[in-house]
Amino acid sequence: MRLILSALMVFAFTPPVMAQTPEAERTIMSTVVAEHDRHIDLLERIVNVNSGTLNLAGVTAVGEMVRAELDPLGFEVRWIDMAETGRAGHLIATHDGGGRNILLIGHLDTVFESDSPFQRFARDGSQATGPGVGDDKGGVVVIIAALRAMQAAGTLEGSNITIVLTGDEERPGSPLAVARRDLIAAGQVADYALEFEGLAIENGEEFGTIARRSSSSWTLTTGGRTGHSSGVFGDTLGYGAIYEMARILDTFRRELPEPNLTYNVGVIAGGTPAEIDAAGFRVQASGKTNIVAETAIARGDLRTLTPEQDARVRDRMAGIVDDHLAKTTAELVFAEDGYPPMAPTPGNTALLERLNAVNRDLGLPEMAPFDPARRGAADSGFVAADVDTLGGLGTAGSGAHAVGESIDLDSLVRQSQRAAVLIGRLSLGDR
């Protein structure tokens, strides 16, 4: 805690040059420290309620626990039922203090369903493990801790804040347009958006997130004439479905590469016949060495940094697919449930500069932008086209989505302090 105490000393000599006073920010700092044990207890309680995306009752229960934290802070809290998408719903909370509107984004669900062996919170000193402890229940607690500190400092009253905590970030409901309708609407009226997924950290250095790549999937199906292999490559049978599939995928490999773009092939099958299940995860095929394959199927993903790159690459992929080998067919279909990119913009960069001003005043190192190719997609992508967005304001940890997922509990303090000061400065005024 030496860093936190030194930050308080910095504030003691900071001149009052902003609407959110240094005195208020000192109160924010000390309140977060004083309530640290409370926040760990809250984190333990919500982690111990399973909220795997498909555990609708569990997601709803965690939402109710969060509601109980926000109601006393003066938020109007609504639960948006998402039965039409096959999911539990989303929590939306608003606090209209008259300042600039700050949108805070996180999620209630985790990847750990009710049948996972990983179900309980465990603490070992400053480390804690548990399902969703960092992704994203730690981020949710950062939001709550920051808002409580703002209330103690008197800066919450005048702040204009909207919170959207989705209940299906890990496995979005369908149709996606309905599942993300309320989040998109909140982004369209916000002045700034802050996303509380995990903090980017490498070799002890913390980074800011001003960009994330998209995440979408595609299915490629090729067809060919089947018959005895003695006729392969000939005028009657042509090349068959597997050769057409190989041509397309190898051309993707050779011709598509560019910075910040990846396109993985995750599953593939070919034969006579070949098929894939409705979920798109399991394939089945049969065939003989002397039979030209009738069908081949592959599924993969596509990750791009900007909407422009995404559209351009999709067009190039479609062009490659359409250049068929003799006597073959091919169809490329992109899923409609993808996550859009959070493109790097001057506005996002400016938000990171605002955060770095907070870092300087708190005695924390400044944060460079993290490589977006190394960050996954997130709900922030759905608002980034409409509002300046900064991500990665949740806790520091490791092993997300795996048994043993962990966080550094000390990061809960500094992330809550950063967030509380930043939210206040953005909503009430800045230096």
C-alpha positions as CSV (number, residue, x, y, z in Angstrom):
1,M,0.0,0.0,0.0
2,R,3.1,2.3,0.0
3,L,2.1,3.5,-3.6
4,I,-1.4,4.4,-2.4
5,L,-0.2,6.4,0.5
6,S,2.4,8.3,-1.6
7,A,-0.4,9.1,-4.0
8,L,-2.4,10.7,-1.2
9,M,0.7,12.9,-0.5
10,V,0.7,14.0,-4.2
11,F,-2.9,15.1,-3.9
12,A,-2.1,17.1,-0.8
13,F,0.0,19.5,-2.9
14,T,-2.2,19.5,-6.0
15,P,-3.8,22.9,-6.7
16,P,-7.6,23.1,-7.1
17,V,-7.8,23.6,-10.9
18,M,-10.8,21.5,-11.8
19,A,-14.4,21.0,-11.0
20,Q,-13.6,17.8,-9.2
21,T,-11.4,19.1,-6.4
22,P,-8.1,17.6,-5.2
23,E,-9.7,17.4,-1.8
24,A,-12.5,15.2,-3.2
25,E,-10.0,13.0,-5.0
26,R,-8.1,12.5,-1.8
27,T,-11.3,11.3,-0.2
28,I,-11.8,9.0,-3.2
29,M,-8.4,7.5,-2.6
30,S,-8.8,6.9,1.1
31,T,-12.3,5.6,0.8
32,V,-11.2,2.9,-1.7
33,V,-8.4,1.8,0.7
34,A,-10.7,1.8,3.7
35,E,-13.3,-0.3,1.9
36,H,-10.9,-2.8,0.4
37,D,-12.0,-5.7,2.6
38,R,-15.6,-4.9,1.9
39,H,-15.0,-5.1,-1.8
40,I,-13.1,-8.4,-1.5
41,D,-16.1,-9.8,0.5
42,L,-18.5,-8.6,-2.3
43,L,-16.3,-10.2,-4.9
44,E,-16.3,-13.5,-3.0
45,R,-20.1,-13.5,-2.7
46,I,-20.8,-12.8,-6.4
47,V,-18.1,-15.3,-7.6
48,N,-19.7,-18.0,-5.4
49,V,-23.0,-17.6,-7.3
50,N,-22.6,-19.5,-10.6
51,S,-23.5,-17.3,-13.5
52,G,-22.4,-19.2,-16.5
53,T,-24.1,-17.6,-19.5
54,L,-26.6,-20.5,-19.8
55,N,-27.4,-20.5,-16.1
56,L,-30.2,-17.9,-16.5
57,A,-31.2,-18.0,-12.8
58,G,-27.6,-17.5,-11.7
59,V,-27.0,-14.6,-14.0
60,T,-30.2,-13.0,-12.7
61,A,-29.2,-13.6,-9.1
62,V,-25.8,-11.8,-9.6
63,G,-27.8,-9.0,-11.2
64,E,-29.9,-8.7,-8.1
65,M,-26.7,-8.6,-5.9
66,V,-25.4,-5.7,-8.0
67,R,-28.8,-4.0,-7.9
68,A,-28.5,-4.1,-4.1
69,E,-25.2,-2.2,-4.3
70,L,-26.4,0.4,-6.8
71,D,-29.8,1.3,-5.2
72,P,-28.3,3.0,-2.2
73,L,-26.1,5.1,-4.5
74,G,-29.1,6.7,-6.1
75,F,-29.1,4.7,-9.3
76,E,-32.3,3.8,-11.1
77,V,-31.8,0.1,-11.9
78,R,-33.6,-1.8,-14.5
79,W,-33.5,-5.5,-15.5
80,I,-33.9,-6.0,-19.3
81,D,-35.3,-9.4,-19.9
82,M,-33.7,-11.3,-22.8
83,A,-35.9,-14.3,-23.0
84,E,-36.4,-13.7,-26.7
85,T,-32.7,-14.3,-27.2
86,G,-32.5,-17.3,-25.0
87,R,-30.5,-15.5,-22.3
88,A,-31.2,-14.1,-18.8
89,G,-31.0,-10.4,-19.5
90,H,-29.0,-7.3,-18.8
91,L,-28.7,-4.8,-15.9
92,I,-28.9,-1.2,-16.8
93,A,-28.5,1.5,-14.1
94,T,-28.7,5.3,-14.6
95,H,-27.6,8.2,-12.4
96,D,-28.5,11.6,-13.9
97,G,-26.4,14.3,-12.2
98,G,-26.3,16.7,-15.1
99,G,-22.7,16.2,-16.1
100,R,-21.4,14.6,-19.3
101,N,-22.8,11.1,-19.7
102,I,-20.3,8.4,-18.9
103,L,-21.2,4.8,-20.0
104,L,-19.7,2.0,-17.9
105,I,-19.6,-1.4,-19.5
106,G,-19.1,-4.9,-17.9
107,H,-20.8,-8.3,-17.8
108,L,-22.5,-10.5,-15.2
109,D,-22.0,-13.9,-16.9
110,T,-18.9,-16.2,-17.0
111,V,-17.7,-19.1,-19.2
112,F,-18.1,-21.5,-16.2
113,E,-21.4,-23.2,-16.4
114,S,-23.1,-25.1,-13.6
115,D,-21.4,-28.3,-14.5
116,S,-17.9,-26.8,-14.3
117,P,-15.6,-28.3,-11.6
118,F,-14.5,-24.7,-10.9
119,Q,-17.1,-23.1,-8.7
120,R,-15.7,-21.4,-5.6
121,F,-13.7,-18.3,-4.6
122,A,-10.4,-18.9,-2.8
123,R,-8.0,-16.4,-1.4
124,D,-4.2,-16.7,-0.8
125,G,-2.9,-13.4,0.4
126,S,-3.2,-10.8,-2.3
127,Q,-4.2,-13.4,-4.9
128,A,-7.7,-14.8,-5.4
129,T,-9.0,-17.5,-7.7
130,G,-12.6,-18.3,-8.8
131,P,-14.9,-18.6,-11.8
132,G,-15.1,-15.2,-13.4
133,V,-13.1,-13.6,-10.6
134,G,-11.4,-11.4,-13.2
135,D,-13.7,-11.9,-16.2
136,D,-15.7,-10.0,-15.3
137,K,-16.8,-10.0,-11.7
138,G,-13.6,-8.2,-10.7
139,G,-14.5,-5.5,-13.2
140,V,-18.0,-5.2,-11.8
141,V,-16.6,-4.8,-8.3
142,V,-14.2,-2.1,-9.6
143,I,-17.3,-0.2,-10.8
144,I,-19.1,-0.5,-7.5
145,A,-16.0,0.4,-5.5
146,A,-15.4,3.5,-7.6
147,L,-18.9,4.7,-7.3
148,R,-19.0,4.3,-3.6
149,A,-15.8,6.3,-3.3
150,M,-17.3,9.0,-5.5
151,Q,-20.4,9.1,-3.2
152,A,-18.1,9.5,-0.2
153,A,-16.3,12.3,-1.9
154,G,-19.4,14.1,-3.1
155,T,-18.6,13.7,-6.8
156,L,-21.2,11.2,-7.6
157,E,-24.1,13.6,-7.0
158,G,-23.3,15.7,-10.0
159,S,-22.1,12.9,-12.3
160,N,-24.2,11.6,-15.2
161,I,-23.5,7.8,-15.4
162,T,-25.1,4.9,-17.2
163,I,-24.1,1.3,-16.4
164,V,-24.7,-1.6,-18.8
165,L,-23.8,-5.0,-17.5
166,T,-24.7,-7.6,-20.0
167,G,-25.8,-11.1,-19.1
168,D,-24.4,-12.9,-22.2
169,E,-21.1,-11.4,-23.1
170,E,-19.4,-14.8,-23.2
171,R,-22.1,-16.5,-25.3
172,P,-24.3,-13.8,-26.9
173,G,-27.9,-14.5,-27.4
174,S,-29.6,-14.5,-30.9
175,P,-30.5,-12.4,-32.7
176,L,-27.5,-10.3,-31.8
177,A,-29.3,-7.1,-32.9
178,V,-31.8,-7.7,-30.0
179,A,-29.1,-8.9,-27.6
180,R,-27.1,-5.7,-27.9
181,R,-29.9,-3.3,-28.7
182,D,-29.8,-1.6,-25.3
183,L,-26.0,-1.4,-25.1
184,I,-25.9,0.2,-28.6
185,A,-28.6,2.7,-27.6
186,A,-26.7,3.7,-24.5
187,G,-23.5,4.2,-26.5
188,Q,-25.3,6.5,-28.9
189,V,-26.2,9.0,-26.2
190,A,-23.0,8.7,-24.1
191,D,-20.1,11.3,-24.2
192,Y,-17.5,8.7,-23.2
193,A,-17.5,4.9,-22.7
194,L,-15.4,3.0,-20.2
195,E,-15.2,-0.8,-20.4
196,F,-14.2,-2.8,-17.3
197,E,-12.8,-6.0,-18.7
198,G,-9.4,-7.1,-17.3
199,L,-6.4,-4.8,-17.2
200,A,-3.8,-5.5,-19.9
201,I,-0.5,-6.3,-18.1
202,E,2.8,-7.8,-19.3
203,N,6.0,-8.3,-17.3
204,G,4.5,-6.1,-14.5
205,E,3.8,-3.2,-16.9
206,E,0.2,-2.0,-17.2
207,F,-1.3,-0.9,-20.5
208,G,-4.3,1.0,-21.7
209,T,-6.8,-0.5,-24.2
210,I,-7.7,1.9,-27.0
211,A,-8.5,-0.8,-29.5
212,R,-9.8,-4.3,-29.8
213,R,-10.1,-6.5,-32.8
214,S,-13.4,-7.9,-34.0
215,S,-14.4,-11.5,-33.7
216,S,-16.6,-13.2,-36.3
217,S,-17.0,-16.7,-37.8
218,W,-17.4,-18.1,-41.2
219,T,-18.4,-21.4,-42.8
220,L,-17.0,-22.5,-46.1
221,T,-18.7,-25.4,-48.0
222,T,-17.3,-26.8,-51.2
223,G,-18.9,-29.3,-53.5
224,G,-17.7,-31.5,-56.4
225,R,-18.7,-34.3,-58.6
226,T,-18.1,-37.7,-57.1
227,G,-17.0,-40.8,-58.8
228,H,-14.0,-43.2,-59.2
229,S,-10.7,-41.5,-58.5
230,S,-9.3,-42.6,-61.9
231,G,-11.3,-39.7,-63.3
232,V,-10.1,-37.0,-61.0
233,F,-8.8,-33.8,-62.7
234,G,-10.6,-34.9,-65.9
235,D,-13.3,-33.1,-67.9
236,T,-16.1,-35.2,-66.3
237,L,-15.3,-35.2,-62.6
238,G,-13.0,-32.2,-62.3
239,Y,-11.1,-31.7,-59.0
240,G,-13.7,-32.6,-56.3
241,A,-14.7,-30.8,-53.1
242,I,-11.5,-31.4,-51.1
243,Y,-9.1,-29.9,-53.7
244,E,-11.4,-26.9,-54.0
245,M,-11.3,-26.5,-50.3
246,A,-7.5,-26.8,-50.3
247,R,-7.3,-24.2,-53.0
248,I,-9.4,-21.7,-51.2
249,L,-7.7,-22.1,-47.8
250,D,-4.2,-22.0,-49.2
251,T,-5.1,-18.9,-51.2
252,F,-6.4,-17.3,-48.0
253,R,-3.0,-18.1,-46.4
254,R,-0.9,-16.7,-49.3
255,E,-2.9,-13.6,-50.4
256,L,-4.8,-12.2,-47.4
257,P,-2.1,-11.4,-44.8
258,E,-1.9,-7.8,-43.6
259,P,-1.3,-6.1,-40.2
260,N,-3.8,-6.7,-37.5
261,L,-5.6,-9.4,-39.4
262,T,-6.0,-13.1,-38.5
263,Y,-8.3,-15.8,-39.9
264,N,-8.1,-19.2,-38.4
265,V,-9.5,-22.5,-39.6
266,G,-10.8,-24.3,-36.6
267,V,-12.5,-27.4,-37.9
268,I,-12.6,-29.1,-41.3
269,A,-13.9,-32.3,-42.9
270,G,-14.3,-33.7,-46.4
271,G,-15.6,-36.8,-48.0
272,T,-18.7,-38.4,-49.4
273,P,-20.6,-37.3,-47.4
274,A,-19.4,-34.7,-45.0
275,E,-21.5,-32.6,-42.6
276,I,-21.3,-30.3,-39.6
277,D,-23.7,-30.1,-36.6
278,A,-26.1,-27.2,-36.1
279,A,-23.8,-25.7,-33.4
280,G,-21.0,-25.7,-35.9
281,F,-18.5,-27.5,-33.7
282,R,-18.7,-31.2,-34.6
283,V,-18.0,-32.6,-38.1
284,Q,-18.6,-36.0,-39.5
285,A,-17.3,-37.4,-42.8
286,S,-16.7,-40.7,-44.5
287,G,-15.0,-41.7,-47.8
288,K,-12.7,-44.0,-49.6
289,T,-9.3,-43.3,-51.1
290,N,-10.6,-44.2,-54.6
291,I,-13.7,-41.9,-54.5
292,V,-13.5,-38.2,-55.4
293,A,-15.0,-36.2,-52.5
294,E,-18.4,-34.8,-52.9
295,T,-18.4,-32.3,-50.0
296,A,-16.0,-30.5,-47.8
297,I,-16.8,-28.1,-44.9
298,A,-14.6,-25.8,-42.8
299,R,-15.3,-23.3,-40.1
300,G,-13.1,-20.5,-38.9
301,D,-12.9,-17.1,-37.5
302,L,-12.0,-13.6,-38.7
303,R,-10.4,-10.9,-36.6
304,T,-10.0,-7.3,-37.9
305,L,-9.1,-4.0,-36.4
306,T,-11.5,-1.6,-38.2
307,P,-14.8,-1.9,-39.9
308,E,-13.1,-0.9,-43.2
309,Q,-10.6,-3.7,-42.9
310,D,-13.3,-6.1,-42.1
311,A,-15.3,-5.2,-45.2
312,R,-12.3,-5.2,-47.4
313,V,-11.1,-8.7,-46.2
314,R,-14.6,-10.2,-46.6
315,D,-14.7,-9.0,-50.1
316,R,-11.3,-10.5,-50.9
317,M,-12.3,-13.8,-49.3
318,A,-15.5,-13.9,-51.4
319,G,-13.5,-13.2,-54.6
320,I,-11.1,-16.1,-53.8
321,V,-14.0,-18.4,-53.1
322,D,-15.6,-17.6,-56.5
323,D,-12.6,-18.6,-58.6
324,H,-13.6,-22.2,-58.7
325,L,-11.6,-25.2,-59.9
326,A,-13.2,-27.2,-62.7
327,K,-16.5,-28.9,-61.8
328,T,-16.6,-27.6,-58.2
329,T,-18.8,-25.2,-56.2
330,A,-18.1,-23.2,-53.1
331,E,-20.1,-21.0,-50.7
332,L,-18.8,-18.8,-48.0
333,V,-21.2,-17.7,-45.2
334,F,-20.3,-15.2,-42.4
335,A,-22.2,-15.6,-39.2
336,E,-24.4,-12.7,-38.1
337,D,-23.4,-12.9,-34.4
338,G,-19.9,-11.5,-34.6
339,Y,-18.4,-8.8,-32.3
340,P,-17.4,-5.6,-34.1
341,P,-14.0,-4.1,-33.6
342,M,-13.1,-1.3,-31.3
343,A,-11.0,0.6,-33.7
344,P,-8.2,2.8,-32.6
345,T,-9.3,6.5,-32.9
346,P,-7.9,9.9,-31.9
347,G,-10.8,10.1,-29.4
348,N,-9.8,6.8,-27.8
349,T,-6.2,7.9,-27.6
350,A,-7.3,11.2,-26.0
351,L,-9.1,9.2,-23.4
352,L,-6.0,7.2,-22.6
353,E,-4.2,10.6,-22.2
354,R,-6.9,11.6,-19.7
355,L,-6.3,8.3,-17.8
356,N,-2.5,9.0,-17.8
357,A,-3.1,12.4,-16.3
358,V,-4.9,10.5,-13.5
359,N,-2.0,8.1,-13.3
360,R,0.5,10.9,-12.9
361,D,-1.5,12.5,-10.1
362,L,-1.9,9.1,-8.3
363,G,1.8,8.5,-8.6
364,L,1.3,5.5,-11.0
365,P,3.3,4.9,-14.1
366,E,1.8,6.1,-17.4
367,M,0.3,3.5,-19.6
368,A,1.1,2.9,-23.3
369,P,-1.5,1.5,-25.6
370,F,-1.7,-2.3,-25.7
371,D,-1.3,-4.2,-28.9
372,P,-4.9,-4.8,-30.1
373,A,-3.8,-8.0,-31.8
374,R,-3.3,-9.4,-28.3
375,R,-6.7,-8.4,-26.9
376,G,-9.9,-10.3,-27.4
377,A,-13.2,-8.8,-28.6
378,A,-15.5,-7.3,-26.0
379,D,-18.9,-5.6,-25.7
380,S,-17.1,-2.2,-26.0
381,G,-17.0,-3.0,-29.8
382,F,-20.7,-2.4,-30.0
383,V,-20.4,1.2,-28.9
384,A,-17.0,2.2,-30.2
385,A,-18.3,3.4,-33.5
386,D,-20.5,6.0,-31.7
387,V,-18.5,7.2,-28.7
388,D,-14.9,7.5,-27.6
389,T,-14.1,4.4,-25.7
390,L,-11.4,3.2,-23.3
391,G,-11.2,-0.5,-22.2
392,G,-9.4,-2.7,-19.8
393,L,-10.3,-0.9,-16.6
394,G,-11.0,-4.0,-14.7
395,T,-8.7,-6.0,-12.4
396,A,-5.3,-7.5,-13.2
397,G,-5.1,-11.2,-13.4
398,S,-4.3,-14.3,-15.4
399,G,-5.8,-17.5,-16.7
400,A,-9.2,-16.1,-17.8
401,H,-11.6,-18.7,-19.1
402,A,-9.7,-21.6,-17.5
403,V,-9.9,-23.4,-14.2
404,G,-7.7,-21.5,-11.8
405,E,-8.6,-18.0,-13.2
406,S,-7.0,-15.5,-10.8
407,I,-6.7,-11.9,-10.0
408,D,-4.3,-9.6,-8.0
409,L,-6.5,-8.2,-5.2
410,D,-4.3,-5.2,-4.9
411,S,-5.2,-4.2,-8.4
412,L,-8.8,-3.8,-7.2
413,V,-7.6,-0.8,-5.2
414,R,-5.7,1.0,-7.8
415,Q,-8.2,0.3,-10.6
416,S,-11.1,1.5,-8.4
417,Q,-9.1,4.7,-7.6
418,R,-8.2,5.3,-11.3
419,A,-11.8,4.7,-12.3
420,A,-13.4,6.9,-9.7
421,V,-11.1,9.9,-10.4
422,L,-11.4,9.4,-14.2
423,I,-15.2,9.1,-14.2
424,G,-15.5,12.3,-12.0
425,R,-13.1,14.3,-14.2
426,L,-14.9,13.2,-17.4
427,S,-18.4,13.9,-16.1
428,L,-17.8,17.0,-14.0
429,G,-14.9,18.7,-15.8
430,D,-11.2,18.2,-16.1
431,R,-7.9,20.0,-15.8
